[in-house]
Amino acid sequence: MGDFTLELNDDQKSVRDWIHGFAADVMRPAAAEWDEREETPWPVIQEAAKIGLYSLDFYAQQFFDPTGLGIPMAMEELFWGDAGIGLSIVGTGLAAVGVLANGTEEQIGTWVPQMYGDVNDVKVAAFCSSEPDAGSDVSAMRTRAVYDEAKDEWVLNGTKTWATNGGIAAVHVVVAVVDPELGSKGHASFIVPPNTPGLSQGQKFKKHGIRASHTAEVVLEDCRIPGECLLGGKEKLDERLARARERAKTGGERVKNAAMATFEASRPAVGAQAVGIARAAYEVALDYAKTRVQFGRPIIDNQGIAFQLADMRTQIDAARLLVWRASWMAAAGRPFTSAEGSMSKLYAGETAKTVTAQAMQILGGNGYTREYPVERMHRDAAIYTIFEGTSEIQRLVIARTLSGLPIR
Ligand SMILES: Cc1cc2nc3c(=O)[nH]c(=O)nc-3n(C[C@H](O)[C@H](O)[C@H](O)COP(=O)(O)OP(=O)(O)OC[C@H]3O[C@@H](n4cnc5c(N)ncnc54)[C@H](O)[C@@H]3O)c2cc1C
């Protein structure tokens, strides 16, 4: 019989156990403190850098795992440790993927290492797409990039919002409009190098959850960057715009834009983060239910509690299977013909939200306090139905893909 398996191989298992050790020994003990402080946990990122967990090498190794399971496995373990700190560690990866997806080899080689810095001077990176009036509707983006041919420079103007690591990043990847007539087909991605004048941090948001992860506005005011900071290069952009204009004229086949394709491919990784949070909360609830005695017996002796735990575990395993399927498909180069990436993010995000709420309920009054971690996990989980495409947008993508209709 063939070689189908859902078992991790020995290498994957040892990487998983190594990340798990870091999550248990370094992240968990620090989680409550950084949640309260609402600051980037630089010392923890540095610890991760010291052991090679916060590095381009590690990320690339997992990214290119031929089974596709390297990234979801790493995400699940890190977010099992703590979601706020986890996002501070992997947030740079989103910006790195933006460069890997659209950049030339030279751009990848120049900028991605600068996103991570080095062990003695760690850096983070930010991916800036969302704007105050362009959240789910990316085509409403207004940040403009205008080419100054005389100086071979691009000039960026606009306000980005919700940027993870925005303003504190060494390297910002900014998506901007180069041709307003073309909607989202007229967008391009740019590198804003460290210390570029004209880029500043706006408001830093105080959040419900993932509070160790920095989220802020990024303001671009006549921010001039070298021509070579256009990801993919000018020639490729001009070709792509010419094709899009031609298509707009002739009403040719609708082609998915590059940013959307990148999001679809990164969704299983985000789903895996949600699985990690859900699993963490489930484990706390299971332990608690086995030891908390009321009416002379552990509360798990009640079917009302035991069945909740059975459902929680079933949903977590189902979510992981959807995440692994999509991750495997992406690695095998199979297109998401049924929006499998969106399915995995939708289901895992919703699972994290319901499972963490159930965990709080199972812990009773303790669940509602900051003495126990499930309250934080519930706050953290809530972002998973909002960012990287809300649950409604995932359903829209799935429904459009299945029906072939432009459902609104
Ligand atoms: C903590 C955090 C970190 C983030 N990090 C980043 C980042 O690093 N980089 C970045 O670029 N962005 C980031 N985001 C932005 C995030 O992706 C957006 O918040 C998200 O896409 C939703 O956009 P919005 O907030 O404008 O909501 P809106 O788009 O205004 O949506 C509001 C509500 O309307 C619903 N809705 C909208 N359109 C439809 C529709 N057609 N059908 C049905 N329902 C609809 C939505 O589902 C939602 O419930 C982050 C956000 C947060 C909160």
The ligand as a Tripos MOL2 file, in Angstrom:
@<TRIPOS>MOLECULE
LIG
   53    58     1     0     0
SMALL
NO_CHARGES

@<TRIPOS>ATOM
      1 C1         -4.5260   42.7580   16.0760 C.3       1 LIG1
      2 C2         -4.5720   42.9700   14.5940 C.ar      1 LIG1
      3 C3         -3.4360   42.7550   13.8200 C.ar      1 LIG1
      4 C4         -3.4770   42.9830   12.4460 C.ar      1 LIG1
      5 N1         -2.3240   42.8660   11.7140 N.ar      1 LIG1
      6 C5         -2.3090   43.3100   10.4280 C.ar      1 LIG1
      7 C6         -1.0880   43.4100    9.6950 C.ar      1 LIG1
      8 O1         -0.0150   43.0660   10.2090 O.2       1 LIG1
      9 N2         -1.1240   43.9270    8.4470 N.ar      1 LIG1
     10 C7         -2.2940   44.3280    7.8630 C.ar      1 LIG1
     11 O2         -2.2440   44.7940    6.7270 O.2       1 LIG1
     12 N3         -3.4870   44.2120    8.5000 N.ar      1 LIG1
     13 C8         -3.5100   43.7300    9.7740 C.ar      1 LIG1
     14 N4         -4.7100   43.6590   10.4720 N.ar      1 LIG1
     15 C9         -5.9470   44.0990    9.8080 C.3       1 LIG1
     16 C10        -6.9790   42.9940    9.6330 C.3       1 LIG1
     17 O3         -6.6020   42.1240    8.6130 O.3       1 LIG1
     18 C11        -8.3380   43.6800    9.4020 C.3       1 LIG1
     19 O4         -8.7660   44.1830   10.6560 O.3       1 LIG1
     20 C12        -9.3730   42.7440    8.8290 C.3       1 LIG1
     21 O5         -9.0580   42.4500    7.5000 O.3       1 LIG1
     22 C13       -10.7810   43.3330    8.8700 C.3       1 LIG1
     23 O6        -10.8190   44.6220    8.3600 O.3       1 LIG1
     24 P1        -11.5830   45.7770    9.1720 P.3       1 LIG1
     25 O7        -11.0650   45.7310   10.5690 O.co2     1 LIG1
     26 O8        -11.4590   47.0510    8.4500 O.co2     1 LIG1
     27 O9        -13.0920   45.3140    9.2380 O.3       1 LIG1
     28 P2        -14.2210   45.5830    8.1180 P.3       1 LIG1
     29 O10       -13.7170   45.1610    6.7840 O.co2     1 LIG1
     30 O11       -14.7190   46.9770    8.2570 O.co2     1 LIG1
     31 O12       -15.3530   44.5810    8.5730 O.3       1 LIG1
     32 C14       -16.2960   44.8880    9.6090 C.3       1 LIG1
     33 C15       -17.2910   43.7360    9.6880 C.3       1 LIG1
     34 O13       -18.0230   43.6470    8.4580 O.3       1 LIG1
     35 C16       -17.8960   42.3590    7.9060 C.3       1 LIG1
     36 N5        -17.8820   42.4350    6.4340 N.ar      1 LIG1
     37 C17       -17.1420   43.2610    5.6440 C.ar      1 LIG1
     38 N6        -17.3950   43.0200    4.3530 N.ar      1 LIG1
     39 C18       -18.3150   42.0240    4.3060 C.ar      1 LIG1
     40 C19       -18.9730   41.3280    3.2830 C.ar      1 LIG1
     41 N7        -18.7310   41.5960    1.9880 N.pl3     1 LIG1
     42 N8        -19.8670   40.3570    3.6120 N.ar      1 LIG1
     43 C20       -20.1140   40.0720    4.9110 C.ar      1 LIG1
     44 N9        -19.5150   40.6900    5.9360 N.ar      1 LIG1
     45 C21       -18.6260   41.6490    5.6440 C.ar      1 LIG1
     46 C22       -16.5850   41.8160    8.4500 C.3       1 LIG1
     47 O14       -16.5520   40.4070    8.4080 O.3       1 LIG1
     48 C23       -16.6090   42.3730    9.8730 C.3       1 LIG1
     49 O15       -17.3980   41.5480   10.6790 O.3       1 LIG1
     50 C24        -4.6840   43.3960   11.8350 C.ar      1 LIG1
     51 C25        -5.8290   43.5780   12.6360 C.ar      1 LIG1
     52 C26        -5.7780   43.4000   13.9770 C.ar      1 LIG1
     53 C27        -7.0280   43.6920   14.7960 C.3       1 LIG1
@<TRIPOS>BOND
     1     1     2 1
     2     2     3 ar
     3     2    52 ar
     4     3     4 ar
     5     4     5 ar
     6     4    50 ar
     7     5     6 ar
     8     6     7 ar
     9     6    13 1
    10     7     8 2
    11     7     9 ar
    12     9    10 ar
    13    10    11 2
    14    10    12 ar
    15    12    13 ar
    16    13    14 ar
    17    14    15 1
    18    14    50 ar
    19    15    16 1
    20    16    17 1
    21    16    18 1
    22    18    19 1
    23    18    20 1
    24    20    21 1
    25    20    22 1
    26    22    23 1
    27    23    24 1
    28    24    25 2
    29    24    26 1
    30    24    27 1
    31    27    28 1
    32    28    29 2
    33    28    30 1
    34    28    31 1
    35    31    32 1
    36    32    33 1
    37    33    34 1
    38    33    48 1
    39    34    35 1
    40    35    36 1
    41    35    46 1
    42    36    37 ar
    43    36    45 ar
    44    37    38 ar
    45    38    39 ar
    46    39    40 ar
    47    39    45 ar
    48    40    41 1
    49    40    42 ar
    50    42    43 ar
    51    43    44 ar
    52    44    45 ar
    53    46    47 1
    54    46    48 1
    55    48    49 1
    56    50    51 ar
    57    51    52 ar
    58    52    53 1
@<TRIPOS>SUBSTRUCTURE
     1 LIG1         1 GROUP 0 **** ****
